[in-house]
Amino acid sequence: MSKTAQATPTEIVHQISAADAAEMARIGRQLASAADRIDDAEWVAAARSAWEELPSAYRRRISSFRRSAGPAGALVLRGLPVDEHDLLDTPTVAGSVQRTTTMPAALLVMTACGLGDPAAFLAEKSGALVQDVVPVPGQEQFQGNAGSVNLMMHNENAFHEHRPDFVMLLCLRPDHEGVAGLSSASIREALPLLSDRVRECLLQPEFSTQPPPSFGSEDGRVSRHAVLTGTPDDPDIQVDFAATIGLTLAAREALTELSDALASVARTVRMRAGDLAIVDNRVCLHGRTAFRPRYDGRDRWVQRTFAVADLRRSRSYRTDDGYVLVR
């Protein structure tokens, strides 16, 4: 990538028209009233049908992103119909999820159907398809969705063989000061900044990523993987800078250079109510800037849904061909 291209990064924020937002609200409310539980297969099937009714401009944008996430690997759609006045207090408990159908949840699951299929992990947030990302008292320093310090750049579930292809984050309520931002960084933009030596090292299985305790590990063994895989000139990336280690000196040095390169191309978008961020988890890392929670019912509230482009790849991990990976 040229220095000029880096100086003028690709715009990732796109405004949804008021007319399209109103139509999305109508369809979302109708879908939300069709059942009581998000995680029922019948409701997900209804969401797949409802996806086809969403405004064509929105569907084209999502379909285009699914085919190619572009150099940035991330997209923010601004202006989805989220009304903060309709919301309950922001949850404050660990493991909070959205089980009952709501209009924002309907928007997330419909969009997941446009990207492929929604998916979840039983060990994470009890396998809910729509999960709350909220600050939890006592977990401010936690490197995860319950914390409020800077969240280090990572691929979602970087340790997992069937990690999500797409991560969707819908902001229902921003933090009080409006400073919390979604940070994203694409290997497509960082790759030209890496030396040939580091690129070659990152292609070798000289790295390990530790799963969180909820997922456990296989007999305590270290699972080795490469950070970059696939086509060398347009690779996928698998790393979590809070959990991935290099198993050799060269690998550790390569991680440092990679981190610096990603930091130099990173973008940060301060999320507003109604912002839907979509990250291509195969080529783009994401994180979050710090904010100060007050635990007064009006703290930052984001809802998260994962999507996979090919659900069948994880068939042996799912019971009854459902949407939840049990391991």
Number of C-alpha atoms within 10 A of each C-alpha: 12 9 7 8 10 13 9 8 14 14 11 16 15 14 12 17 13 12 10 18 21 14 15 23 20 15 21 26 18 15 24 23 12 13 15 13 16 22 21 14 13 13 20 23 14 17 27 19 14 21 24 13 14 21 16 11 12 18 17 12 13 20 16 13 18 18 10 11 21 18 17 24 25 29 22 21 19 21 18 24 23 21 12 15 7 7 12 9 14 20 21 19 13 16 17 19 20 18 16 13 21 19 19 23 25 28 26 25 32 28 26 28 21 21 24 20 22 28 26 25 23 18 17 17 18 15 18 24 29 29 24 26 25 27 30 21 15 9 15 19 13 15 16 18 21 22 22 24 19 19 21 17 22 22 25 24 20 25 22 14 9 16 22 26 22 29 22 25 24 29 25 24 26 22 24 14 11 13 16 23 20 19 21 24 28 29 25 21 25 22 20 14 18 17 13 11 10 18 20 13 21 25 18 15 17 20 24 22 23 19 15 13 8 10 16 12 13 8 6 7 7 13 14 16 20 18 28 22 17 10 8 12 10 14 17 18 24 28 26 23 17 14 16 21 18 22 14 11 10 14 21 18 14 22 22 13 17 22 16 15 20 23 16 14 19 21 20 15 18 15 25 21 21 23 27 26 21 28 29 26 29 22 26 29 28 24 23 22 17 17 21 16 20 13 16 10 13 18 23 28 23 25 23 25 24 28 29 24 18 13 18 12 11 16 14 12 16 19 11 8 14 17 27 22 20 17 14
